[in-house]
Amino acid sequence: LAFFENFVVLGRGNTLLKSFEAGVGGRRTHGSGSEGTRITDTLSTVTVTRQFKMPGTATYLKGLTVTQEPESPRGPAQAIPEKGVDAYRLGTMILPLWRFVHALPRDEGGRTPRLVSGYSWTVRENGTRKVQGRVIPVYRKSTYTVASVTHSGQLHFATIKGRFFATSPKPVTMGPFTVEIIGRGEMEAEFSLDRGVFTHVKGREILGWAGTYRKTPSDKPVTTGYRRELSVDLYLTENQ
């Protein structure tokens, strides 16, 4: 699991504000939720390999429980720390990525469609993002495709690939700045068709905001903002 936050000035480079990289392990359980499968992950081991201006990262992650329903991207989901850590911080950092990389289709009749090569589906969501204390509407579109179905002995696996794009419906004026939300990401997952579990997921989510301003109408515009990137590479090592 890795996280980076940068201050960006277009054409002038990036400044790293904070980051961490950590190896994590734990236990995953599958159950039934309101919209089908419910996955609960509990992180029990955390090894921080790199850390910059983010003290307490191991404490923040160890004992973290993440619950979500892959067939219902807008359904119940939560991230609960074992110790007293800001729940808002947990939600904004972990949940969107976890929900993005764990995705299964669900048709209007309430049944999960058969995952066959070439099958695709789209998820559209409306949300909000807070920038400098102001809440800005955000539109997000995620598109998934079953890239292939493979066989290993008697087992069958579907490889799911996805991308998302996020943006604010229109620019927002904040003082001298014209601000827009920007985001993108990509994921790939291996799903066991026989056991109904994700055996491997990896993905990256980049989300931030950009503000453009001019000192005078004749000056060249300057674009600046913040960018947050979170990535995960998770393997199922044992299935009970």
ABEGO torsion letter per residue (X at the ends): XBBBBBBBBBGAEBBBABBBBBBBBEBBBBBBBAAEBBBBBBBABBBBABBBGBBGAAAAABGBBBBBBAABAABBBBBBBABBBBAAAAAAAAAAAAAAABBBBBBAAGBBBBBBBGBBBBBBBBBBBBBGGBBBBBBBBBBBBBABBBBBEABBBBBBBBBBBBBBABBBBBEABBBBBBBBBBBBBBBBAAAGBBABBBBBBBBBBBBBBBABAABBBBBBEBBBBBBBBBBBABBX
